[in-house]
Amino acid sequence: MGDRQVLIAIAITIVLVLGLVFSTRTPEASRGPELLWRDTPAEASGSLQI
C-alpha cells in the first residue's frame, strides 16, 4: 500500500469514529432529569435512620 492509501484509510477511520460518537450522543433536551440531592436535615443525629 502506498502512503496516500494509508493516509486515506486513517482519515476514513477517524471520520467513521467521529460519526459514530456523535450519532450515539443523546441531545440535551431528551436526557432525563439531573440527579437531585436531598439536603440533610439540620437536626441530624449521629445514628442512621431507616
C-alpha distances in whole Angstrom, upper triangle without the diagonal:
4,7,8,6,7,10,11,10,13,15,16,16,19,20,21,22,25,26,27,29,30,31,33,35,39,40,43,46,45,45,48,51,50,52,55,57,61,63,65,68,71,73,70,72,70,70,68,69,68
4,5,5,6,9,10,11,13,14,16,17,19,20,21,23,25,26,27,29,31,32,33,35,39,41,43,46,45,46,49,51,50,52,56,57,61,63,65,69,71,73,71,72,71,71,69,70,69
4,5,5,6,9,10,11,12,14,15,17,18,20,21,23,24,26,27,29,30,32,34,37,39,41,44,44,44,47,49,48,50,53,55,59,61,63,66,68,71,68,70,68,69,66,68,67
4,5,5,6,9,10,11,12,14,15,17,18,20,21,22,24,26,27,28,31,32,36,37,39,42,42,42,45,48,47,49,53,54,58,60,62,66,68,71,68,70,69,69,67,68,67
4,5,5,6,9,10,10,12,14,15,16,18,20,21,22,24,26,27,29,31,34,36,38,41,40,41,44,47,46,48,52,53,57,59,61,65,67,70,67,69,68,68,65,66,65
4,5,5,6,9,10,11,12,14,15,17,18,20,21,23,24,26,27,29,33,34,37,40,39,39,42,45,44,46,49,51,55,57,59,63,65,67,65,66,65,65,62,63,62
4,5,5,6,9,10,11,12,14,15,17,18,20,21,23,24,26,27,31,32,35,38,38,37,41,43,42,44,48,49,53,55,57,61,63,65,63,65,64,64,61,63,62
4,5,5,6,9,10,11,12,14,15,16,18,20,21,22,24,26,30,31,34,36,36,36,40,42,42,44,47,49,53,55,57,61,63,66,63,65,64,64,62,63,62
4,5,5,6,9,10,11,12,14,15,17,18,20,21,23,25,28,30,33,35,35,35,38,41,40,42,46,48,51,53,56,59,62,64,62,63,62,62,59,60,59
4,5,5,6,9,10,11,12,14,15,17,18,20,21,23,27,28,31,34,33,33,36,39,38,40,43,45,49,51,53,57,59,61,59,61,59,59,57,58,57
4,5,5,6,9,10,11,12,14,15,17,18,20,22,25,26,29,32,31,32,35,37,37,39,42,44,48,50,52,56,58,61,59,61,59,60,57,58,57
4,5,5,6,9,10,10,12,14,15,16,18,20,24,25,28,31,30,30,34,36,36,38,42,44,48,50,52,56,58,61,59,61,59,59,57,57,56
4,5,5,6,9,10,11,12,14,15,17,19,22,24,27,30,29,29,32,35,34,36,40,41,45,48,50,53,56,58,56,58,56,56,54,54,53
4,5,5,6,8,10,11,12,14,16,17,21,22,25,28,27,27,30,33,32,34,37,39,43,45,47,51,53,56,54,56,54,54,52,53,52
4,6,5,6,9,10,11,12,14,16,19,20,23,26,25,26,29,32,31,34,37,39,43,45,48,51,54,56,54,56,55,55,53,53,52
4,5,5,6,9,10,10,12,14,18,20,23,25,24,25,28,31,31,33,36,39,42,45,47,51,53,56,53,56,55,54,51,52,51
4,5,5,6,9,10,11,13,16,18,21,24,23,23,26,28,28,30,34,36,39,42,44,48,50,52,50,52,51,51,48,49,48
4,5,5,6,8,10,11,15,16,19,21,21,21,24,27,26,28,32,34,38,40,43,46,48,51,49,51,50,50,48,48,47
4,5,5,6,9,10,14,15,18,20,20,20,24,26,26,29,32,35,38,41,44,47,50,52,50,52,52,52,49,49,48
4,6,5,6,9,12,14,18,20,19,19,22,25,25,27,31,33,37,39,42,45,48,50,48,50,49,49,46,46,45
4,6,6,6,10,12,15,18,17,17,20,22,22,24,28,30,34,36,39,42,45,47,45,47,46,46,43,44,43
4,6,5,9,10,13,15,15,15,19,21,21,24,27,30,33,36,39,42,44,47,45,48,47,47,44,44,43
4,6,8,10,13,15,14,15,18,21,22,25,28,31,34,37,40,43,46,48,46,49,48,48,45,45,43
4,6,9,13,15,13,13,16,19,19,22,25,28,31,34,37,40,43,45,43,46,45,45,41,41,40
4,6,9,12,11,10,13,16,16,19,22,25,29,31,34,37,40,43,41,43,43,43,40,40,38
4,6,8,7,7,10,13,14,17,20,23,26,29,32,35,38,41,39,42,41,41,38,38,36
4,6,6,7,10,13,14,17,20,23,26,29,32,35,38,41,39,42,42,42,39,39,38
4,6,6,9,10,11,15,17,20,23,26,29,32,35,37,36,39,40,40,37,36,35
4,6,8,10,12,15,17,21,24,26,30,32,35,38,37,40,40,40,37,37,36
4,7,9,12,15,17,21,24,27,30,33,35,38,37,40,40,40,37,36,34
4,7,8,11,14,18,21,24,27,30,32,35,34,36,37,36,33,32,31
4,6,9,12,15,18,21,24,27,30,32,31,33,34,33,30,29,28
4,7,8,12,14,18,21,23,26,29,28,31,31,31,28,27,26
4,6,9,13,15,19,21,24,27,25,28,29,29,26,25,25
4,6,10,13,15,19,21,24,22,25,25,25,22,22,21
4,6,9,13,15,18,21,19,23,23,23,21,20,20
4,6,9,12,15,18,16,19,20,20,18,17,18
4,6,9,12,14,13,16,18,18,16,15,15
4,6,9,12,11,14,16,17,15,15,16
4,6,9,7,11,12,13,12,12,14
4,6,6,9,12,13,13,12,14
4,6,9,12,14,14,14,17
4,6,10,12,13,12,16
4,7,8,9,9,13
4,6,8,9,13
4,7,9,13
4,6,10
4,6
4
